[in-house]
Amino acid sequence: MTVNNAKRITPRSIRRPFGMIITMFRSWIRKRESKSYTIIQHPEKELNVVYKIKDASWDNIYYPECYGHSKEAQLTVHTPAEYIFLENNAIVSGDSDVVLTSKGAYWNKFNQEEFVTWAKPADKNVAWFNRSHIGVVPHKKQEIVNGKVLSLIGLWSYHWAHCLFEFLPKLFSAGKAGLLNQPITLLVVENEDSNIKEIMNNYLSDYPQANILWVKNDVDYICEELYFLPIPGPSYCDYKFRLDYVEFIPRYVIDDIKRYVIDPVIEKVKDNKPKYEKIFLPRTKKFTHTGKLLINYDEIHDYFKSLGYIDLEGSTMTLEEKADVFYHAKEVVGMYGSSLVNLMFCNHAKCINLSNYKFVTETCIYLLNRDYLSKMITVTGQDDGSEYGSNFYIPLDKIKSAYQYCMLDKQ
């Protein structure tokens, strides 16, 4: 009997408890294999600080307008001071934000109130944690990296959007701190995103002594002299990290992205002839595996196609090609996702973001693009499940009404 046949004839009431037992057993094994480390809760006092990136401050963040529900909302949030640290013989891996040192574990997203209360961390090597300790399962493979090392790795560091506002800012901060003016190895997770590589290569052209080591997720890297720093803003570990805002981008990060990523490429394309005035950013199973799919996608897509919108898949384009297209566009419509990051190349275009209801208060992409749009609204409907990344349905009549409001300025 095949496994599939067994599943078909085995009642769900039996399969579900059995699956829970298997999960509990695997969790027990991981806890047995893990090593306990004290969590460094005051890194600026316990670790070697080599550079101060910013002072603690209060920053303004903004929720995008949600059509038919709320106007743009502002929230002033506390952003802690940020530092670059240096520790000898520290250990990092590409599928985790944990840095293991002789003084304990540095886990920059740890927050004694919100994080411990709500988080479901996705770090692959974390078996358990509490208010004071963390259990880390070592990888079977280890690699020693000699000399000075800068860590640009962690959860989601391979992802275009997350790398842009969580990991590339680390590179820019290291440059401002003078760390790249010496022989140094940069740890970067292996990925196929040509835009990430292009940005890094462009930036490092001024730092010939810095070399990239493309790392694998299933390896522990033991670094002779490791420079490391926090992800700016709260870490993207789970949707329950903060209930009032999912994540935010500090102002200095937005300014650095403008200086090192946006402005240089806009200079190359701003005088080109427009290619498309109306752009539609698709998001179907062909382009994503993370959910948040529009159930009635075909009829919505057909509607915008009838209005003259052109499909554009940004993942196949160079930075210059993206900048050329988006800078000259006047209207953009897209499903919520990393493709909307490309709005940072716009020149006061209007945008409609189609999203599931649970994502309406997501702020990062909006903060990144807000300065470059004349108007952006989020349109949502009915979620198809209880999970955060659930699929969703938006009535076509609501889409038409939102289009009139956003693109044609009709109340």
C-alpha positions as CSV (number, residue, x, y, z in Angstrom):
1,M,0.0,0.0,0.0
2,T,1.4,3.4,-0.9
3,V,1.6,6.3,1.5
4,N,-1.0,8.3,-0.5
5,N,-3.4,5.3,-0.4
6,A,-2.8,5.0,3.4
7,K,-3.7,8.7,3.8
8,R,-6.9,8.2,1.9
9,I,-8.2,5.3,4.0
10,T,-6.9,6.6,7.4
11,P,-9.4,8.8,9.1
12,R,-8.3,12.4,9.8
13,S,-9.1,11.9,13.4
14,I,-6.3,9.4,13.6
15,R,-3.8,11.1,11.3
16,R,-3.9,14.4,13.1
17,P,-3.0,13.1,16.6
18,F,-0.3,10.9,15.1
19,G,1.2,13.9,13.3
20,M,1.2,15.9,16.6
21,I,3.1,13.0,18.3
22,I,5.7,13.0,15.5
23,T,6.1,16.8,15.8
24,M,6.5,16.6,19.6
25,F,9.0,13.8,19.2
26,R,11.1,15.8,16.7
27,S,11.0,18.8,19.0
28,W,12.2,16.7,21.9
29,I,15.1,15.4,19.8
30,R,16.1,18.9,18.9
31,K,16.0,20.0,22.5
32,R,18.3,17.1,23.4
33,E,20.7,18.1,20.6
34,S,20.8,21.8,21.5
35,K,23.3,23.6,23.6
36,S,22.2,26.3,26.0
37,Y,23.5,29.8,25.8
38,T,22.8,32.9,27.9
39,I,21.0,35.5,25.8
40,I,23.0,38.8,25.8
41,Q,20.3,41.3,26.7
42,H,22.5,44.4,26.9
43,P,24.9,44.0,24.0
44,E,26.1,47.6,24.1
45,K,27.4,46.8,27.6
46,E,28.5,43.2,27.2
47,L,30.1,43.2,23.7
48,N,32.9,45.1,22.1
49,V,31.4,48.1,20.4
50,V,33.5,49.5,17.5
51,Y,31.0,52.0,15.9
52,K,27.7,53.7,16.8
53,I,25.3,53.7,13.9
54,K,22.6,55.9,15.5
55,D,21.3,57.1,18.8
56,A,18.0,56.0,20.3
57,S,15.2,58.1,18.8
58,W,11.5,58.4,18.1
59,D,10.7,57.8,14.4
60,N,7.5,58.5,12.5
61,I,6.1,55.6,10.5
62,Y,3.0,55.5,8.4
63,Y,0.2,53.0,7.5
64,P,-1.0,53.3,3.9
65,E,-4.6,54.4,3.3
66,C,-7.0,51.4,3.3
67,Y,-9.7,52.1,0.8
68,G,-13.1,52.4,2.5
69,H,-11.7,51.8,6.0
70,S,-9.1,54.3,7.0
71,K,-6.9,57.2,5.8
72,E,-3.2,57.2,6.1
73,A,-2.2,56.9,9.7
74,Q,0.9,57.9,11.6
75,L,2.5,56.2,14.5
76,T,5.6,57.5,16.4
77,V,7.8,54.5,17.5
78,H,10.9,54.2,19.5
79,T,14.0,53.0,17.6
80,P,16.9,51.9,19.8
81,A,20.5,52.9,19.4
82,E,22.4,50.7,17.0
83,Y,26.0,49.6,17.1
84,I,28.5,47.5,15.2
85,F,30.1,44.9,17.5
86,L,33.3,42.9,17.2
87,E,33.9,39.5,18.8
88,N,36.6,36.8,18.2
89,N,35.8,33.2,17.2
90,A,32.0,34.0,16.9
91,I,29.7,31.6,15.1
92,V,27.0,32.4,12.6
93,S,24.9,30.5,10.0
94,G,22.8,31.6,7.0
95,D,19.5,30.4,8.3
96,S,19.5,32.1,11.6
97,D,19.9,35.6,13.2
98,V,21.8,34.2,16.2
99,V,25.4,35.1,16.8
100,L,27.2,32.8,19.2
101,T,30.0,34.4,21.2
102,S,32.2,33.4,24.2
103,K,29.9,35.8,26.2
104,G,26.6,34.2,25.2
105,A,24.2,34.4,22.3
106,Y,23.5,37.7,20.5
107,W,19.9,37.5,19.1
108,N,19.1,41.1,18.1
109,K,15.4,40.6,17.8
110,F,15.1,39.4,21.4
111,N,12.9,41.8,23.4
112,Q,12.0,40.8,26.9
113,E,8.3,41.9,26.6
114,E,7.0,41.7,23.0
115,F,9.3,39.1,21.6
116,V,9.1,36.6,24.4
117,T,5.3,37.0,24.6
118,W,4.4,36.7,21.0
119,A,7.2,35.4,18.7
120,K,7.4,32.1,16.8
121,P,11.0,32.5,15.6
122,A,11.9,30.9,12.2
123,D,15.7,30.6,13.0
124,K,16.5,27.0,11.9
125,N,19.0,26.3,14.7
126,V,16.9,27.6,17.6
127,A,15.3,24.7,19.5
128,W,13.9,26.6,22.4
129,F,14.3,29.9,24.3
130,N,13.1,31.7,27.4
131,R,13.7,35.0,29.0
132,S,17.4,34.3,29.8
133,H,18.6,31.4,27.6
134,I,18.4,30.0,24.1
135,G,18.9,26.4,22.9
136,V,20.9,26.2,19.7
137,V,21.4,23.1,17.6
138,P,24.8,23.1,15.9
139,H,25.0,22.3,12.2
140,K,26.9,19.2,11.3
141,K,29.2,21.1,8.9
142,Q,31.6,23.8,10.1
143,E,33.9,26.1,8.3
144,I,36.6,28.4,9.7
145,V,36.9,31.9,8.2
146,N,40.2,33.6,9.0
147,G,40.9,37.3,9.4
148,K,38.3,40.1,9.6
149,V,34.7,39.1,8.8
150,L,31.5,41.0,8.4
151,S,28.2,39.1,8.7
152,L,25.5,40.1,6.2
153,I,23.5,36.8,6.7
154,G,20.4,35.8,8.6
155,L,16.8,35.0,8.1
156,W,15.4,36.2,4.7
157,S,18.8,37.7,3.7
158,Y,18.4,35.9,0.3
159,H,15.1,37.7,-0.4
160,W,15.1,40.8,-2.6
161,A,12.8,43.0,-0.3
162,H,14.2,41.8,3.0
163,C,17.8,42.1,1.9
164,L,17.2,45.6,0.6
165,F,15.9,47.1,3.9
166,E,17.4,44.7,6.5
167,F,20.8,43.4,5.3
168,L,22.1,45.9,2.7
169,P,21.9,48.7,5.3
170,K,24.4,46.7,7.3
171,L,26.8,46.9,4.4
172,F,26.3,50.6,4.0
173,S,26.9,51.2,7.8
174,A,30.1,49.1,7.7
175,G,31.3,51.3,4.8
176,K,30.6,54.5,6.8
177,A,32.4,53.0,9.8
178,G,35.5,52.5,7.7
179,L,35.5,48.7,8.1
180,L,35.7,48.0,4.4
181,N,39.0,49.9,4.0
182,Q,40.9,46.8,5.0
183,P,41.1,43.2,4.0
184,I,37.8,41.8,5.1
185,T,35.5,38.9,4.1
186,L,31.7,39.6,3.7
187,L,29.4,36.7,4.5
188,V,26.5,36.7,2.1
189,V,23.9,33.9,1.7
190,E,23.9,32.2,-1.7
191,N,21.0,33.4,-3.8
192,E,20.0,33.9,-7.4
193,D,18.8,37.5,-7.2
194,S,20.8,39.5,-9.7
195,N,19.7,42.8,-8.2
196,I,21.2,42.0,-4.8
197,K,24.5,41.1,-6.4
198,E,24.4,44.1,-8.6
199,I,23.9,46.5,-5.7
200,M,26.7,44.9,-3.7
201,N,29.1,44.9,-6.6
202,N,28.4,48.5,-7.3
203,Y,28.9,49.5,-3.7
204,L,32.0,47.5,-3.2
205,S,33.7,48.9,-6.3
206,D,35.0,51.6,-4.0
207,Y,36.3,49.0,-1.5
208,P,38.7,46.6,-3.4
209,Q,40.0,44.9,-0.2
210,A,36.5,43.6,0.6
211,N,35.6,40.2,-0.7
212,I,32.3,38.3,-0.7
213,L,32.1,34.7,0.6
214,W,28.8,33.1,-0.6
215,V,27.7,30.9,2.3
216,K,25.3,28.0,2.6
217,N,22.5,27.7,5.1
218,D,23.4,24.4,6.6
219,V,26.9,25.4,7.8
220,D,28.2,27.0,10.9
221,Y,30.9,29.6,10.1
222,I,33.5,30.1,12.9
223,C,34.9,33.6,12.3
224,E,38.3,34.7,13.7
225,E,37.2,38.3,14.0
226,L,33.5,38.9,13.4
227,Y,31.9,42.3,12.9
228,F,28.1,42.1,13.3
229,L,25.2,44.5,13.8
230,P,21.4,44.4,14.3
231,I,18.8,44.3,11.6
232,P,17.4,47.9,11.5
233,G,13.9,48.0,13.0
234,P,12.2,44.9,14.5
235,S,13.1,41.6,12.9
236,Y,10.6,39.9,10.6
237,C,10.1,36.7,12.7
238,D,6.3,36.3,12.8
239,Y,3.3,38.4,12.4
240,K,2.7,38.5,16.2
241,F,6.0,40.3,16.9
242,R,4.2,43.6,17.4
243,L,0.4,44.0,17.3
244,D,0.5,47.7,16.5
245,Y,3.0,47.5,13.7
246,V,4.5,44.6,12.0
247,E,7.8,46.2,11.2
248,F,9.3,49.6,10.5
249,I,12.3,51.0,8.6
250,P,14.4,53.7,10.4
251,R,14.8,57.0,8.5
252,Y,18.6,56.5,8.1
253,V,17.9,53.2,6.2
254,I,15.5,54.9,3.8
255,D,18.1,57.7,3.2
256,D,20.9,55.2,2.6
257,I,18.9,53.2,0.1
258,K,18.1,56.5,-1.7
259,R,21.8,57.5,-1.8
260,Y,23.4,54.2,-2.7
261,V,20.7,52.4,-4.7
262,I,18.0,54.7,-6.1
263,D,19.7,58.0,-7.0
264,P,22.7,56.5,-9.0
265,V,20.5,54.5,-11.3
266,I,17.8,57.2,-11.7
267,E,20.5,59.5,-13.1
268,K,21.0,57.0,-15.9
269,V,17.3,56.7,-17.0
270,K,15.5,59.9,-16.0
271,D,15.8,61.4,-19.5
272,N,14.7,58.3,-21.4
273,K,11.4,58.1,-23.2
274,P,8.6,56.4,-21.2
275,K,7.9,52.7,-22.0
276,Y,4.7,52.1,-20.1
277,E,2.3,54.5,-18.4
278,K,0.2,51.8,-16.7
279,I,1.9,48.8,-15.1
280,F,0.3,45.7,-13.5
281,L,2.4,43.5,-11.2
282,P,1.2,39.9,-11.3
283,R,1.2,37.6,-8.3
284,T,0.0,34.1,-9.0
285,K,1.3,30.6,-8.1
286,K,3.7,30.9,-11.0
287,F,5.5,33.8,-9.2
288,T,5.2,33.0,-5.5
289,H,4.9,30.2,-3.0
290,T,4.1,32.3,0.1
291,G,0.4,32.7,-0.3
292,K,-1.6,36.0,-0.3
293,L,-3.1,35.1,-3.7
294,L,-6.1,36.9,-5.0
295,I,-8.8,34.2,-5.5
296,N,-10.6,36.1,-8.3
297,Y,-7.3,37.1,-9.9
298,D,-8.4,36.4,-13.5
299,E,-11.3,38.8,-13.6
300,I,-9.3,41.5,-11.8
301,H,-6.4,41.0,-14.1
302,D,-8.7,41.2,-17.2
303,Y,-10.3,44.4,-15.9
304,F,-7.0,46.2,-15.6
305,K,-5.8,44.8,-18.9
306,S,-8.9,46.3,-20.5
307,L,-7.8,49.7,-19.1
308,G,-4.4,49.4,-20.9
309,Y,-2.2,48.0,-18.1
310,I,0.8,46.0,-19.1
311,D,2.0,43.0,-17.1
312,L,5.6,43.4,-15.7
313,E,7.6,40.8,-13.9
314,G,10.4,42.6,-12.1
315,S,12.4,39.6,-11.0
316,T,13.8,39.2,-14.5
317,M,15.0,42.8,-14.9
318,T,18.2,44.6,-14.0
319,L,18.1,47.6,-11.7
320,E,18.5,50.0,-14.6
321,E,15.6,48.3,-16.4
322,K,13.4,48.6,-13.4
323,A,14.3,52.2,-12.8
324,D,13.7,53.1,-16.4
325,V,10.2,51.5,-16.4
326,F,9.0,52.6,-13.0
327,Y,10.4,56.2,-13.1
328,H,8.3,57.0,-16.2
329,A,5.1,55.1,-15.1
330,K,2.1,57.0,-14.0
331,E,-0.1,54.2,-12.6
332,V,0.9,50.9,-10.9
333,V,-1.4,48.2,-9.6
334,G,-0.1,45.1,-7.9
335,M,-0.6,42.4,-5.3
336,Y,1.1,42.9,-2.0
337,G,4.6,41.4,-2.3
338,S,8.3,42.2,-3.0
339,S,7.5,43.5,-6.5
340,L,6.0,46.6,-4.9
341,V,9.5,47.4,-3.6
342,N,10.3,48.6,-7.2
343,L,8.0,51.6,-6.6
344,M,11.0,53.2,-5.0
345,F,12.1,54.1,-8.6
346,C,8.8,55.9,-9.3
347,N,8.5,59.7,-9.9
348,H,5.2,60.5,-8.1
349,A,3.2,57.7,-9.7
350,K,-0.1,56.5,-8.2
351,C,-0.4,53.0,-6.9
352,I,-3.2,50.5,-5.9
353,N,-2.0,47.7,-3.6
354,L,-4.3,44.6,-3.5
355,S,-3.9,42.8,-0.2
356,N,-5.4,40.4,2.1
357,Y,-7.0,42.0,5.1
358,K,-4.4,40.9,7.7
359,F,-1.7,42.7,5.8
360,V,-3.3,46.1,5.7
361,T,-1.1,47.6,8.4
362,E,2.2,46.4,7.0
363,T,4.4,49.4,6.8
364,C,7.8,48.5,5.4
365,I,7.1,48.7,1.6
366,Y,5.0,51.8,2.1
367,L,7.7,53.5,4.1
368,L,10.3,52.7,1.5
369,N,8.1,54.1,-1.4
370,R,6.1,56.8,0.3
371,D,8.5,59.6,-0.8
372,Y,8.2,58.6,-4.5
373,L,4.5,58.2,-4.9
374,S,1.8,60.9,-5.2
375,K,-0.9,58.5,-3.9
376,M,-1.1,54.9,-2.7
377,I,-4.0,53.0,-1.4
378,T,-4.5,49.5,-0.2
379,V,-7.6,47.7,-1.3
380,T,-8.7,44.6,0.6
381,G,-11.7,42.3,0.8
382,Q,-12.4,39.0,2.5
383,D,-9.6,36.6,3.7
384,D,-10.0,33.0,2.8
385,G,-8.4,31.7,6.0
386,S,-7.2,32.5,9.5
387,E,-3.4,32.4,8.7
388,Y,-1.6,35.7,8.2
389,G,-0.7,35.0,4.6
390,S,-4.1,33.8,3.6
391,N,-5.5,34.1,0.1
392,F,-8.3,36.6,-0.3
393,Y,-11.2,37.8,-2.5
394,I,-12.0,41.4,-3.6
395,P,-15.3,42.1,-5.4
396,L,-14.7,43.5,-8.9
397,D,-17.1,46.4,-8.1
398,K,-14.9,47.5,-5.2
399,I,-11.8,47.4,-7.4
400,K,-13.6,49.6,-10.0
401,S,-14.6,52.0,-7.3
402,A,-11.1,52.1,-5.9
403,Y,-9.7,52.8,-9.3
404,Q,-12.0,55.8,-9.8
405,Y,-10.9,57.1,-6.4
406,C,-7.2,56.6,-6.7
407,M,-6.3,57.0,-10.4
408,L,-9.1,59.4,-11.5
409,D,-9.4,61.3,-8.2
410,K,-13.2,60.8,-8.0
411,Q,-14.6,60.7,-4.5
